[in-house]
Amino acid sequence: MGFTKPPVRALKAANKQKRKELFVAHKKAIGKERHEERHRRRKEENRDPELKAARLAKNVPRTLEHKRVWDDVDDDSLGAVVDLEQLKRRRIEQAEAEERAAVEAAEKVEEDDDDDDSMLDSDEDGEEDEGALEARLEKQREKRARRNASIAPSTTSTNLDLTPTSLALKFPSLFSDEPPPEPKVLVTTSLNSTLHDEAQLLCTLFPNSTYIPRSSHRYGYKYSLREICRFSAQKEYTAVVLMKEDLKKPTGLSIVHLPKGPTFHFSISNWIEGKKLPGHGNPTNHYPELLLNNFKTPLGLLTAKLFQTMFPPRPEFEGRQLVALHNQRDFIFVRRFRYAFRDKRPTEKSVTDTEGKALEGVEGIRAGLQELGPRFTLKLRRVDKGIGRAGSEGEDATQWEWKSKMEKDRKRFNL
């Protein structure tokens, strides 16, 4: 009664119309078999949930992020592509291994001493009573505890912050122990620029920012970026954002951390302003929450630290605004949303954790997002230690620069 899948030879019929009909029937048969297989599997997994867990654990997609290649070196320099979490775990495991080795060595020495004491005691005629034996064992345990406390290294000293030492030495203005000043950003453009509206949108993205257009008059003085940064530092600005353009579109972004750098150069792609987004909202003046995602390497940590200094550390939650910077394959996707909590629909699933278990207290709650804009994508091109390429004494201050052959291996990323 059911339709059977035609053989492969039938798909190679000479008549074009017949071949088309057989191909359509062939595709329908394949789809029907897959549907029946999914329905049968769903019934089996409803009876035994362990089958679904085993299937999901086995069918993990092997993406480029899963195949990512890290440098297996104990180096936290700026150019190394090393996972900071893995480096932190490796240092803790090494300290714990040293601690265990020291404890085992101390126990071995103590066992030898105990053997010597037992041999001396065996020569004596009288036997040791139970109370004296307990007292001697308690004394040995106290001695072992004092010895372990003096020999074992502290694991809390290796459980440091993810800030690499080299970054703190190279960029003390970003990685300082003092509380950062209140962010104050100056936004400007390149010479003869027409990106006035786009610069105003950046002012709405970065709190406490001011847009000052650069003079493009024929006889006007053309201020350089170094002169603008010197003026901004005197006016207590913390960062300068310079937007570049090509064919009346944003193509680049240079961010200078004041007063002495570093300078980050980004390229911009896929610029979409908020009013062109479907279902967009209008931003308010509330301080947004900042979400930095997937910045794992020392270079990524440095980039994330720069954006962290450009947003106030105290978000205003009544505004319900969120700025997300998601790093994926060395592209930084910048999005701004407004979130709102709503009731869960009957067709929606419950919120689960990483293990697939439903979270308590949020069973009937969902968060809806409304994008505010602007939406754009950044790619880091160069990092200069000071303001611009030239250093204080004329040396090349470029700490890192993207090169064309860096993407030859598609499984290696810099951020």
C-alpha positions as CSV (number, residue, x, y, z in Angstrom):
1,M,0.0,0.0,0.0
2,G,2.8,2.4,0.8
3,F,5.1,4.0,-1.8
4,T,8.5,2.5,-2.2
5,K,11.6,4.5,-3.0
6,P,12.5,4.0,-6.7
7,P,15.9,2.6,-7.6
8,V,18.7,4.7,-8.8
9,R,18.4,3.4,-12.3
10,A,14.8,4.7,-12.5
11,L,16.2,8.2,-11.9
12,K,18.3,8.0,-15.1
13,A,15.3,7.5,-17.4
14,A,15.7,8.9,-20.9
15,N,12.4,10.9,-20.9
16,K,12.8,14.2,-19.1
17,Q,9.3,14.4,-17.7
18,K,9.4,10.9,-16.4
19,R,12.8,11.5,-14.9
20,K,11.4,14.6,-13.2
21,E,8.4,12.7,-11.8
22,L,10.7,10.0,-10.5
23,F,13.0,12.5,-8.8
24,V,10.1,14.2,-7.1
25,A,8.8,10.9,-5.9
26,H,12.3,9.9,-4.8
27,K,12.6,13.1,-2.6
28,K,9.1,12.6,-1.1
29,A,10.1,9.0,-0.2
30,I,13.3,10.2,1.5
31,G,11.4,12.9,3.4
32,K,8.8,10.4,4.5
33,E,11.4,7.9,5.8
34,R,13.2,10.7,7.8
35,H,9.9,11.8,9.3
36,E,9.0,8.3,10.4
37,E,12.4,7.8,11.8
38,R,12.2,11.0,13.9
39,H,8.7,10.1,15.1
40,R,9.9,6.7,16.2
41,R,12.9,8.1,17.9
42,R,10.9,10.7,19.7
43,K,8.5,8.0,21.1
44,E,11.5,5.9,22.3
45,E,13.2,8.9,23.9
46,N,10.0,9.9,25.7
47,R,9.9,6.5,27.3
48,D,13.6,6.5,28.1
49,P,15.1,10.1,28.5
50,E,18.6,8.6,28.7
51,L,18.5,7.7,25.0
52,K,18.1,11.4,24.2
53,A,20.9,12.5,26.5
54,A,23.2,9.8,24.9
55,R,22.3,11.0,21.4
56,L,22.9,14.6,22.1
57,A,26.2,13.9,23.8
58,K,27.3,11.9,20.7
59,N,26.1,14.3,18.0
60,V,28.2,17.3,19.0
61,P,28.8,19.5,15.9
62,R,32.5,19.9,15.1
63,T,32.8,23.5,14.3
64,L,35.9,25.7,13.9
65,E,35.5,26.8,17.5
66,H,35.7,23.2,18.7
67,K,38.7,22.6,16.5
68,R,40.5,25.8,17.6
69,V,44.3,25.5,17.8
70,W,46.0,26.9,20.9
71,D,49.7,27.5,21.5
72,D,50.7,24.8,24.1
73,V,53.3,27.1,25.7
74,D,53.6,28.7,29.1
75,D,53.7,32.2,27.6
76,D,51.4,35.1,28.3
77,S,52.9,37.6,25.9
78,L,50.8,39.7,23.6
79,G,51.4,37.8,20.5
80,A,50.8,34.3,21.9
81,V,47.5,32.6,21.0
82,V,47.0,30.8,24.3
83,D,43.8,30.0,26.3
84,L,44.1,31.9,29.6
85,E,41.7,29.5,31.3
86,Q,43.8,26.5,30.2
87,L,47.0,28.3,31.3
88,K,45.4,29.1,34.7
89,R,44.3,25.5,35.2
90,R,47.7,24.2,34.2
91,R,49.5,26.4,36.8
92,I,47.1,25.3,39.5
93,E,47.6,21.7,38.6
94,Q,51.3,22.1,38.6
95,A,51.2,23.7,42.1
96,E,49.0,20.9,43.4
97,A,51.4,18.3,41.9
98,E,54.3,20.0,43.7
99,E,52.3,20.0,46.9
100,R,51.5,16.3,46.6
101,A,55.2,15.5,45.9
102,A,56.3,17.5,48.9
103,V,53.8,15.8,51.2
104,E,54.7,12.3,49.9
105,A,58.4,13.0,50.5
106,A,57.7,14.2,54.0
107,E,55.5,11.2,54.7
108,K,58.2,8.9,53.4
109,V,60.8,10.5,55.7
110,E,58.5,10.2,58.6
111,E,57.8,6.6,57.9
112,D,61.5,5.8,57.9
113,D,61.7,7.5,61.3
114,D,58.8,5.5,62.5
115,D,60.4,2.3,61.4
116,D,63.5,3.1,63.2
117,D,61.5,3.9,66.4
118,S,59.6,0.6,66.1
119,M,62.8,-1.3,65.8
120,L,64.1,0.3,68.9
121,D,60.9,-0.4,70.7
122,S,61.0,-4.0,69.7
123,D,64.2,-4.6,71.5
124,E,62.5,-3.6,74.7
125,D,60.9,-6.3,76.8
126,G,57.6,-4.5,77.7
127,E,54.8,-3.9,75.3
128,E,53.3,-0.5,74.7
129,D,49.8,-0.1,76.1
130,E,46.9,1.2,73.9
131,G,46.7,4.7,75.5
132,A,50.4,5.4,74.9
133,L,50.1,4.2,71.3
134,E,47.2,6.5,70.7
135,A,49.1,9.4,72.2
136,R,52.1,8.7,70.0
137,L,50.0,8.5,66.8
138,E,48.3,11.8,67.7
139,K,51.7,13.4,68.2
140,Q,52.8,12.1,64.8
141,R,49.7,13.4,63.1
142,E,50.3,16.9,64.6
143,K,53.9,16.8,63.5
144,R,52.8,15.8,60.0
145,A,50.2,18.6,59.8
146,R,52.8,21.2,60.9
147,R,55.3,19.9,58.3
148,N,52.7,20.0,55.5
149,A,51.7,23.5,56.5
150,S,55.3,24.7,56.2
151,I,56.1,22.7,53.0
152,A,52.9,22.9,50.9
153,P,52.7,25.9,48.6
154,S,49.6,28.0,48.7
155,T,47.2,27.3,45.8
156,T,45.6,30.7,46.3
157,S,48.7,32.4,45.2
158,T,48.4,30.7,41.8
159,N,44.7,31.4,41.5
160,L,45.3,34.9,40.2
161,D,43.3,37.1,38.1
162,L,43.3,36.4,34.3
163,T,45.4,39.5,33.7
164,P,48.7,38.4,32.3
165,T,51.8,39.9,33.8
166,S,53.2,41.0,30.5
167,L,50.0,43.0,29.7
168,A,50.2,44.8,33.1
169,L,53.8,45.8,32.4
170,K,53.2,46.9,28.9
171,F,49.9,48.8,29.5
172,P,49.9,50.0,33.1
173,S,47.2,52.6,32.3
174,L,44.7,49.9,31.5
175,F,45.7,47.3,34.1
176,S,46.2,49.4,37.2
177,D,45.1,48.6,40.7
178,E,43.6,52.1,41.2
179,P,39.9,52.5,40.4
180,P,39.4,53.8,36.8
181,P,38.2,57.4,36.3
182,E,34.7,58.2,35.1
183,P,34.5,57.4,31.4
184,K,34.4,60.5,29.2
185,V,34.7,60.0,25.5
186,L,35.4,62.4,22.7
187,V,34.1,61.3,19.2
188,T,35.4,62.8,16.0
189,T,35.9,61.9,12.4
190,S,38.5,62.1,9.7
191,L,39.2,65.3,7.7
192,N,36.5,66.3,5.2
193,S,34.2,63.7,6.6
194,T,30.4,63.5,6.0
195,L,29.7,61.0,8.8
196,H,28.1,63.4,11.2
197,D,25.0,61.3,11.8
198,E,27.0,58.2,12.3
199,A,29.2,60.0,14.8
200,Q,26.1,61.1,16.7
201,L,25.0,57.5,16.9
202,L,28.3,56.5,18.4
203,C,27.7,59.2,21.1
204,T,24.5,57.5,22.0
205,L,26.3,54.1,22.2
206,F,29.1,55.3,24.5
207,P,27.9,57.1,27.7
208,N,29.3,60.6,28.6
209,S,30.5,61.1,25.0
210,T,30.7,64.3,23.0
211,Y,31.0,64.7,19.2
212,I,33.3,67.5,18.0
213,P,33.6,67.7,14.2
214,R,37.0,68.3,12.7
215,S,37.6,71.5,10.7
216,S,37.5,70.9,6.9
217,H,37.8,74.6,5.9
218,R,40.3,75.3,3.1
219,Y,42.3,77.7,5.2
220,G,41.5,76.1,8.6
221,Y,44.2,74.4,10.7
222,K,44.1,70.6,10.4
223,Y,44.6,69.1,13.8
224,S,46.3,65.8,14.0
225,L,45.2,62.9,16.1
226,R,48.1,63.5,18.5
227,E,47.1,67.1,19.0
228,I,43.5,66.1,19.5
229,C,44.5,63.6,22.2
230,R,46.7,66.2,23.9
231,F,43.7,68.6,24.0
232,S,41.4,65.8,25.2
233,A,43.7,64.8,28.0
234,Q,43.8,68.3,29.3
235,K,40.0,68.4,29.3
236,E,40.0,65.1,31.4
237,Y,38.7,62.9,28.6
238,T,39.5,59.2,29.0
239,A,39.3,58.1,25.3
240,V,39.2,59.5,21.8
241,V,37.2,57.7,19.1
242,L,38.1,58.6,15.5
243,M,35.7,57.3,12.8
244,K,37.1,56.9,9.2
245,E,35.0,56.7,6.1
246,D,35.2,55.7,2.5
247,L,32.5,56.4,-0.1
248,K,30.4,58.1,2.7
249,K,30.3,54.9,4.7
250,P,32.1,54.0,8.0
251,T,35.1,51.9,7.3
252,G,37.4,52.3,10.3
253,L,37.5,53.1,14.0
254,S,40.6,54.2,16.0
255,I,40.2,54.3,19.7
256,V,42.9,56.0,21.9
257,H,43.1,55.4,25.6
258,L,44.1,58.6,27.2
259,P,46.5,60.1,28.3
260,K,49.3,58.0,26.7
261,G,47.6,55.2,24.8
262,P,47.4,52.4,23.7
263,T,45.7,53.0,20.3
264,F,43.5,50.4,18.8
265,H,42.7,50.4,15.1
266,F,39.5,48.5,13.9
267,S,37.9,48.1,10.6
268,I,34.1,48.4,10.3
269,S,31.8,46.3,8.2
270,N,28.0,45.8,8.0
271,W,27.1,49.2,9.4
272,I,23.3,49.4,9.9
273,E,21.8,52.3,11.8
274,G,19.0,51.7,14.3
275,K,16.1,53.2,12.3
276,K,16.7,50.7,9.4
277,L,16.4,47.7,11.7
278,P,13.0,45.9,11.7
279,G,11.1,46.4,15.0
280,H,13.8,48.7,16.4
281,G,13.5,50.7,19.5
282,N,14.7,54.1,20.6
283,P,17.6,54.3,23.1
284,T,17.5,56.3,26.3
285,N,20.2,58.0,28.3
286,H,20.5,55.3,30.9
287,Y,23.9,53.6,31.5
288,P,23.8,50.2,29.7
289,E,25.0,46.9,30.9
290,L,28.2,45.7,29.1
291,L,28.4,42.1,28.0
292,L,31.9,40.9,26.8
293,N,31.8,37.4,25.3
294,N,34.5,35.0,24.2
295,F,37.6,37.2,24.7
296,K,40.0,34.4,25.8
297,T,43.6,35.2,24.6
298,P,45.9,38.0,26.0
299,L,45.1,40.1,23.0
300,G,41.4,39.5,23.5
301,L,41.7,40.4,27.1
302,L,43.5,43.6,26.2
303,T,40.7,44.5,23.7
304,A,38.0,43.7,26.2
305,K,39.7,45.8,28.9
306,L,39.7,48.8,26.5
307,F,35.9,48.6,25.9
308,Q,35.4,48.0,29.7
309,T,37.0,51.4,30.4
310,M,34.7,53.1,28.0
311,F,31.5,52.2,29.9
312,P,30.6,53.2,33.4
313,P,31.0,50.3,35.9
314,R,27.5,51.0,37.4
315,P,24.7,50.2,34.9
316,E,21.3,51.7,35.4
317,F,19.1,48.7,35.4
318,E,15.9,50.7,35.2
319,G,16.8,51.5,31.6
320,R,17.0,47.7,30.7
321,Q,19.7,48.4,28.0
322,L,22.4,46.1,27.1
323,V,25.5,46.5,24.9
324,A,26.9,43.1,23.7
325,L,30.3,42.6,22.2
326,H,30.5,39.1,21.0
327,N,33.9,37.8,19.6
328,Q,33.7,35.0,17.1
329,R,36.5,34.1,14.8
330,D,38.3,37.4,15.4
331,F,35.2,39.4,14.4
332,I,33.6,41.6,17.2
333,F,29.8,41.8,16.7
334,V,28.5,45.0,18.4
335,R,24.8,44.9,19.3
336,R,22.6,47.0,21.6
337,F,19.3,45.7,23.0
338,R,16.6,46.6,25.4
339,Y,15.3,43.5,27.3
340,A,11.8,43.0,28.9
341,F,10.6,40.1,31.0
342,R,7.4,38.3,30.0
343,D,5.5,35.1,30.7
344,K,6.5,31.9,29.0
345,R,4.3,30.7,26.2
346,P,2.9,27.2,26.3
347,T,4.9,26.2,23.3
348,E,8.2,27.3,24.7
349,K,10.6,25.1,26.6
350,S,11.9,25.9,30.1
351,V,15.3,27.6,30.7
352,T,17.9,24.9,31.4
353,D,21.5,25.0,32.5
354,T,24.5,23.5,30.8
355,E,23.5,20.0,32.0
356,G,20.0,20.3,30.6
357,K,18.3,20.7,34.0
358,A,15.5,23.3,34.4
359,L,16.5,26.3,36.4
360,E,14.6,26.9,39.6
361,G,12.7,30.2,40.0
362,V,12.5,31.1,36.2
363,E,10.2,28.3,35.0
364,G,7.5,30.7,33.7
365,I,9.7,33.7,32.8
366,R,11.2,34.7,29.4
367,A,13.3,37.7,28.3
368,G,12.3,39.5,25.1
369,L,14.9,41.6,23.2
370,Q,14.4,44.7,21.1
371,E,17.4,45.9,19.1
372,L,18.2,49.6,19.4
373,G,21.1,49.9,17.0
374,P,23.5,50.8,15.6
375,R,24.6,47.3,14.4
376,F,28.1,46.8,13.1
377,T,31.1,44.5,13.1
378,L,34.6,45.3,14.1
379,K,37.9,43.5,13.3
380,L,41.1,44.4,15.1
381,R,43.8,45.5,12.7
382,R,46.6,47.0,14.8
383,V,47.5,47.8,18.4
384,D,50.0,50.6,19.1
385,K,51.5,51.1,22.5
386,G,51.3,54.9,22.4
387,I,49.4,57.4,20.2
388,G,50.1,56.3,16.6
389,R,52.9,54.1,15.3
390,A,55.9,56.2,16.4
391,G,57.0,55.8,20.0
392,S,58.3,58.4,22.3
393,E,61.9,58.0,21.1
394,G,61.1,57.3,17.4
395,E,61.0,53.5,17.7
396,D,58.2,51.5,16.3
397,A,55.5,51.2,19.0
398,T,53.3,48.7,17.1
399,Q,52.6,45.8,19.6
400,W,50.5,43.7,17.3
401,E,49.3,44.0,13.7
402,W,47.1,41.9,11.5
403,K,48.8,40.4,8.5
404,S,47.3,38.8,5.4
405,K,48.7,35.2,6.1
406,M,47.4,35.1,9.6
407,E,44.2,33.4,8.4
408,K,45.9,30.7,6.4
409,D,45.1,28.2,9.1
410,R,41.3,28.6,9.6
411,K,41.5,27.0,13.1
412,R,43.7,29.7,14.6
413,F,42.3,32.9,16.0
414,N,44.0,35.9,17.7
415,L,41.2,37.1,20.0
